[in-house]
Amino acid sequence: MKKLLAVVALALLCTFTGCAKKQSNTFTVGFDAEFPPYGFKDEKTGEYTGFDLELAEEVAKRNGWTLVKKPINWDSKDMELNSGSIDCIWNGFTINGRENEYEWTEAYVDNSQVVMVKKDSPVKTLADLAGKVVAAQTDTPVLKALQEGGDKADLGKTFKKIVISSNYVSAMMELESGAVDAVAVDIGVAKAKIADTGDKFAILDENIMSEQYGIGFKKGNTALRDKVQSTLKGMVADGAAVEISKKYFDGKDVLIIKP
């Protein structure tokens, strides 16, 4: 009976501390499958890939884990994480404004929130957005900033309407169809879209706000957070992470995390 109780106690301890990771030997990453270049489905191969997912693949490989890429509904990310169906949220995930909600790695990418318009749009500055319809993805810092205030606290108040899109792809479709005048989005995503579509779209020179990306783990799961962070730092030190960055960002090293 004592041995049984000890096993049960150990299992409960692992549930809260993250040592279950060593037993399952899997590393399940939750991500938005429509958020290039960080996470998306490759049309040629049909496989999920992207900057963050390739970093996660290398982290898993170095730890002897089997990587499980799990696309999630962004609105359900907390439920997925807290239920244990994913080990972390790794997909252009903004730390700012969420500092106390997760166990975060150090920030690994600086990011800006920008406004994307059609190339021939009369909107050239943020001031030109007055009276316009602007789309933003649900549950994102830029949406919160536009609704509640941020670096440019009164900007959202000048809009005719803010359209909340379920994902970035839907927002871009609304822009392309003319249903909205602009989309507020991460600069990396905006640049990836322009790279794919040529000169159909443009990015305004002024940013809405700046932020940083991190990898978010369930509160209390510092053991797994520390292991992933340590591995990522090692990848930066030996150049593997830098090579992945260059693949997705036109030969540029966007990583800010230090070895």
Buried (B, 14 or more C-beta within 10 A) or exposed (E): EEEEEEEEEEEEEBEEBBBBBBEEEEBBBBBBBBBBBBBBBEEEEEEBBBBBBBBBBBBBBBBEBEBBBBBBBBEEBBEBBEEEBBBBBBBBBBBBBBEEEBBBBBBBBEBBBBBBBBEEBEBEEBEBBEEBBBBBBBBBBBBBBBEEEBEBEEBBEBBEEBBBBBBBBBBBBBBBEEEBBBBBBBBBBBBBBBEEEEEEBBBBEBBBBEBBBBBBBBEEBBBBBBBBBBBBBBBBEEEBBBEBBBEBBEEEBBBEBEE
